[in-house]
Amino acid sequence: MFPVITATVLLLGAWLIFHFYVYDRIKDMRIDSYGLVYTVTMLALLFAGVFIFYAFREYVRYSHGFSVQAHGLLRIDGFVVYSLYRKKTVLGDVIALLVLFGVYELLSQACYLVIKKVQPAKAPAGDSEDGFNNAYLLLVLLLTAIGIFATIGAPLPIALWSHSSGTWFFWMGAAVLTVILQSILYTSLMPFAERKQSPEWFGSFAGYVAICLTGSLALCGAANKFAYLNGKMLIMSAVGVSVASLVTAYLRQSMYAENRSLARKVSVKSAELASLRSQVNPHFLFNALNSLYTAALKEGSERTADGIQKLGDMMRFMLHENNRDRILLEKETEYLHNYIQIQRIRIDESQGINIQVNIQPPVNNLHIAPMMLIPFVENAFKHGISHLRPSWIMINLSFDDTKLYFRVQNSVHPRHEADPEEEHSGVGLENVKKRLELIYPGRHQLEIQETAHDYFVSLTLMYW
C-alpha cells in the first residue's frame, strides 16, 4: 500500500500546483520566476510519484520455465516476484499525466464557458438559487466527462502507454499541444505580424517552434515506448499540430475581429450620444458663454473675441472631427488647448488655483482616435477646482517614436449632493475606458490612482 498511497499524494500535489499556479501562466502566456519554480516543483512531484509507484511496487506471478544446467535441462515451476519499473515507463507515464492535466483543464474551461453563457447576465444580490443551479450544472458536466473517459479508456492499464490507451493519450496530447500552440499564435504572433523583425516577435516564434517540436517528440517517443525514433511519425505530428493550431488561431481571430467590429460600431454610436450628454453638455456651454459675457464686461473685446473663437473651434471639432475613426494628433491637442483656455477664462487663478499645462507639439503626422484625451482633462476641471479651497491641476502630454504619454493630476474636493453634475460623474471616463478596450486592445495602458486629496491618471498609447 505504501507505493500507492505515497504516489497518490504526490500526484495530487502536482495536480494542485498545475491547476492553481501553472495553468493560468500557460493560458496567459506569462513567464516569471515564480512560474518557473512552480513548474519545476510540479514536475519533481510527478516524477517522484510515478517513480515510487513503479520502483517500490512488486508483483507475483506463477511461472513455468526451464534453466540450463551442466548436465542438461532443468524444469522450474513456481512463483516469481517482478517489478514494472523502467526509466522509459516512468518518463512515458509522466508525459501521459501531463496530458491528463491538460485535458482536465480544457474540459473545466469548457464547463465554465457553458455556465457563463447560460447564467443570467447579472444575478440579483443575495440570490443563492443561481449559484446552486450553476454548481449543479458543473457537477453534471464533470460527471458526463468522467463517464465519457471511463467508457473510452477504462480500465487504464498500469503502464499508461501500453495497449490501446496509448493511442488515446497520443491524440489527447496532440489536442492539448494544438491548444497551446494556437494560443501562442493568437496572442503573441498574429497581432504583431507586421513587426516580424522585432525581438519580441522572433522570441515568440522561436518558442512556438520549440514547443511544437518538443511536444511532438515527447508524444511520438512515448507512443513508441522510447524504443526507437519514428521520423515519419514525428514530422507528421509536428506538421499536423502546426496546421491545426494555425487554422484554429485564424478562425479565432476572424471571430474576434467580427465581434470587435460590431462592438466598435455600437461604441461609436454610444460615444456620439454620450458626448452630447456628458462630454460637451449644456452646463459647460452655458458656463462658457457666461464666462465670456463676464469677461466682456470687465475688459475690452480682444479677450472675449479670442474666447468666442476658441469656442467656435471646439464646436467645429465636435461637428467635423469627432465622428471619424482617427484624426491627426495635432487636432486633438488643439482641442485640448482651446478647452483649457476657455476654462481659464472662467477661473480666477489668483485665488489659490494653480493650473500647469505642458503639452509637447506633435510631429510626424501622428494619429489618434478623437476625444480620447479630453475626458480626463474635463474630469480634472470638474473635480479639481474649488473656489473655497486651494486647488491645482497638472496636465502633461509627451511623445516618443512609438508611444504617447498623457498624465493628468488634480486636487479633489467634496461635492454637494445637489450638484447638477453629480449624476453625470464618471460617465465620460467609463466611455473612454470602453473605447480604449475596443480601439486600442493590447496597445494601451491606463492607470488611475485616487486618494482623499488628489486624483492621478496615466495613459500610454501605442501609435496606429
N, C-alpha and C positions, 0 to 999 in steps of 0.2 A: 504493500500500500504506500510505502514511503515515496517511491518514484512518481506514482500517480498524483498523490496529494501535493507534493512539492512542485511538480511540473505544472499542475493546475493553478496553484497560487502565483507562480512566476509568470505564466502566460496571461493570467488575468491582470496582473500588474502591468505587463507590456501593453495589453489592450487599453487599459485605462489611460496610460500615458499617451498612447497614439490617439485615442478618442478626444481627450481634453486638451492636449498640448501640441501634438504634431500635425493632426489633420487640418486644423484651422490655418496653420502656416503653409501647408501644401496648397490648400484651397485659395489662399490669398497671395500665393507666390511670394511669401515673406521669408527672408533669410536673416537670422540673427544668431547671436552666440547662445542664447537660451534654447532656441530651436535645435541647434547642433547638440547641446548637452542632452536634451530630451530624446532626440533621435538615437544617439549613442546608447543612452540608458535603456531605451525600449529594445534595441537590437541585442544588447547584452542580456536582458531578461529573456528574450525569445530564445537565443542560443542556449542559455543556461537551462531553461525549462525543457527544451527538446533534448538537449544532451543528457540531462538527468533521467528523462523518461526512457531513453534507449540504453544508456550505459549502465544503469542500476536496476534494470528490469530484465529478468531472465525467464525463459520458457522451458518447459519439459515436454518431450515427445518420446514415443516408443519407436525404436529404430531397429531395422533389420539390416545387417551389414556383414562384410567379410573383411578380415585382416590377413595380410600375407605374412606368414612366419617362415622360418628357415626350413621347416620340414613340409611346408605346403600351405593350403588354405585353411583358415580357422574362422568358422562362422560365429558372429557375435549378435546376440539378441538382447535388447534391454532399453532402459530409459537413458535419454541423452539430454543434458542441460545446455542450452544455447542462448545467444543474445542476438538481437537485431541491430545492435549498434554498428553503424558505419558512418564515417565522416560525410560521405556523399548523401546518405539518408538524412543526417542532421541538417545539412545545408538545403537539401530539397524541401524538407518539411518547414524550415524557416521561411523559405520563399512562398510555400503554399499558405502558411498562416498570414503572411503579409497580404497575399491575395484575398484571403477571407476577411481580413481587417478592412481592406479597401472596398470589397463588395458590401460589407455591412454598412459602411459609411454612405455609399451610394444609395442603398435601399432606405436608410434612415432619412437622408436628404430628400428622397422622393416622397416619403411619408410626410415630412414637414411641408413640402411644397403642396401636396394634396390638401393637407389641413389648412394651409394658408389660403388656398383657393376656395374651399368650401365654407370656411367660417365667415361670420359677418364682418364687414369692414371695420366696425367699431362696436365692441361689446359694451353694454351699459355697466357702470361701476357697480361692484358688489354682486354681480350676477355670476353664480358659480355653475349654472347649468351648462353653459357653453364649454367651460373648462372640463366638465365631466364628459360631455359628448366628444370633445377633442381627444381626451385620454382614451376613451372607449374606441374611437376610430383608429388611433395609433396602435392600440393593442391588437385590434382586428387585422390591421395591415401587417404588423410584425408577425403575428401567428400565421397569416397567409404565406408570408415569405418563408418562414421556417418550414411550413408544410410543403411548399414547392421544393425547397432544397432537400428536405428529408425524402421526398418522393424520388427526386432525381438521383441524389448521390448516396442515400443511406443503404446499408450502413457503411460509413467510411472505413477503409482498411487502416491497419496500424501504420503502414508507410503510405503517406498521403498520395504519392505519385504512382503507386502501383495499381495494376488492374485498370478498370475503365475510369476510375476517378481522375487519373492523370489527364485525360482528355478534357474533362470539365474544368479542372484547375487551369489548364493551358488557355482555354477560351475565356474563362473569367479573368485571368491575369491579363490577357490581351485587351479585354474591355476596360479594365482599370487603367492600364497603360495608355489606352486611347483617350480616356477622360483627362488624364494628367497632361498629355501632350496637347490636346485641343485647348486646355486652359492656358498653357504657355503661349500658344499661337494667338489666342483671343485677347489675352491681357497684355502681353509683352512684345509681340512681333507685329501683328496686323495693325494696331493703332499707330505704330511708328514706322510703317513700311517705307515712307518717303525719306526717312533718315537712316538708311541702311549702313552708312559709313560711321555712325556714332558708336562709341564703345559699349553703351548700354544695349543697343540692338544686337551687336555682334556677340556680346556675352550671353544674351538670352538665346540667340540662335545656337551658340556652342552648347549651352545647357540642354536645349531641345534635342540636338543630335546625340549628345552623350547619354541622356535619359532613354532615348529611343533605342540606341544600340545596346546599352547596358541592360535595359529591361528585356529586350528581345533575346539577348544572350542568356540571361538568367532563366527565362521561361523555356527556351529550347534546351538548355543544359539540364534543367530539372526534368523536363519531359523525357529526355533520353537517359535519365539517371546518371548524368555526367560520365557516361561510358565513352562517348565519342562526340565530336563536334559535327553536326549536320549542317554544312554550309548552305545548302539549298533551302533548308528549313529556316535558317537564320535570316537569309536575305528576304525570303517571302514574308516572314514575320515582321521584319523591320519595315519593309515596303508597305505591307498591309496596314499596320497601325499608323504609319505616317499618312497614308492616303485617307484612312478613316478619320484621323484627327483633323486633317485639313478640310475634309468635307463637312465635318461636324462644326468646326470653328467658323467656316464660311456661312453655313446655314444659321448659326447662332448670331453672327454679325449682321446678316441680312435681316433677320427678325428684329434684332435690337435697333438697327438703323431705321426700319419702318416704324417701329413703336416710338422711337425718339423723334422722328419727323412729325408724326401726328401730335405727340406731346408738345413739340416746339410750336406747332401752329396754334394749338389751344393756348399755350402760354403767351404767345404774341398777342392773340386777341384779348386774353385776360389782362395782359400788361397794358394794352391800349385803353381798356376801360378803367383799369386801376390808376393809370397815370392821370386820367381826367378827374378821378375821385380823390386821389391822395397825393400824387407827386406834384402836380401843379393844380391845387384845388382852389375854389373860390376864396377861401380865407386868405391864402397867400396873395392872390391878385388884388383883393380889396386892401390888404395891408400895404402892398407895394404902391398902389395908387394913392392911398392916404399919406404914405411917406413922401411921395413925390409932391403932393399938394402942400404938405407942411414945409418941405424944403423950398418950394416956390415962394411961400410967404416970408421965409426967413432971409433968403438971399436972392441974387439975380437969377436969370433964366438959364444960365450956362449949365449949372449942375442939374437942374430939372430936365433940360433937354437931353443931357447925357444919360440920365436915368431912364427917360422915356425911350431913348434909342436902344438902350440895353434890354429894356423890357420887350421892345419890338423884335429885337434879335432873338430873344428867348422864345417868343411866340412863333416866330418864323421857323425856328429849330423844331419846335413841337409839331408844326404842321407839315414840314417838308422832310425832316431827317429822322424823326422818331419812329416811323413805320418801316424803315429799311432794316435789312438784316445786319449790315455793318456800315460804319461811317469812318471817315478819317478821324484819327485821334485828335487832330488839331481842332476839329469842330466840337468834340466833346469837352476839351479843355477851355475853348472859348465860351461854351455854355457855363462851365464852372465859374470862370471869371465874371461873367455877367451876373450870375446868381449871387455870388459873394459881394459884388459891388452894390447891387440893389439892397441886399441885407444890411450892408454897412451904411447905406443912406438912412435907414430907419433906426439904426442903433447908434447911441451916443457912446463912443469908445473912450471918452474921457471920464466916464462914470464907473471905473473899476472893471471895464470889459476889455480883454486883450484878445485880438484876433491875429494870428500869424499864418500867412499863406506862402508856401514855397512850391510853385508848380513849374517844373522843368519844361521848356518848349520842346514839343515832339519833333522828331526828324524822320526822314526816310519813308514818308507816306505810310506810317503805321495805321492800322485799322482796329476798331473795337466795336462791339455791339452797343447801340445807342442807349443812353440813360443807364449805364452800368455803374457809374461813379457817383452821380448826383444824389441818389437816395441816402448815401452815408453822410454827405455834407448837409442835406436837408435835416437829417436826424440830429446832427450836431447843433445846428442853429435852433431846432425845435426844443431840444432838451438842455442845451448847454448855456443858454443866455438867460440871465435873471437881472432885473433892474434893482433888485433888493440886496443881492449878494455878489461878491466878486466872481466874475465869470471869465472863461477863456476857451478858445478853440484853436487848435493847431492842425493845419492841413498840409500834407506833403505828398507830392507826386513826382516820381523819378522813373528813369528807364535805363535799360542796358540793351545789349544786342538781341536778347531773346525774351526778356520779360519786362513787365510793367509792375511798379511797386507803388502802392497807394496806402497812405496812413492818415487816419483821422482820429484825433483825440480831443475830448471836450469835458468840461465840468458837468456835473449832474446836480440838479436841484429838484426838490419835491414839487409835484404838480397838484393843482387843485382838482377836486372831483368834478367841479362844474366846468372845467376847461373844455371847450368845444373840440379841441384836437385830440382829447384823450381817447375817444373811440376809434380814431384813425391811427393811434400809436402802434408802430410796428408793422403796419400793412406794407409800406414801401420796402422795408428790409426783407420781409418774407417774400415779396415779389422778386427782388433782386437775387435772393438765395436760390429760388426755383429756377430763375433764368440762368444763373451760373451753372447749375447742375445740368441743364439742358443744352446750353450753348458751349460751355467750356468743360465738358466731362473729362476728368483726369488732367486738366490743363489749368487748374486754378487752385489756390489755397486761401481760404478765408478763416481768419482768427478774430474772435470777438471776446474781449475781456471787460468785465464791468465790476466796479466796486461801488461803495456808497457815495464816493466823491468824484469819480471820473469814469469815462467810457472810452474804450480804445478799440479801433477797427484796423485790421491789417489785411490787405488784399493783394495777392500776387497773381498776375495773369501771364500766360504764355501767348505770344502773338499768333495771329492767324497767318 
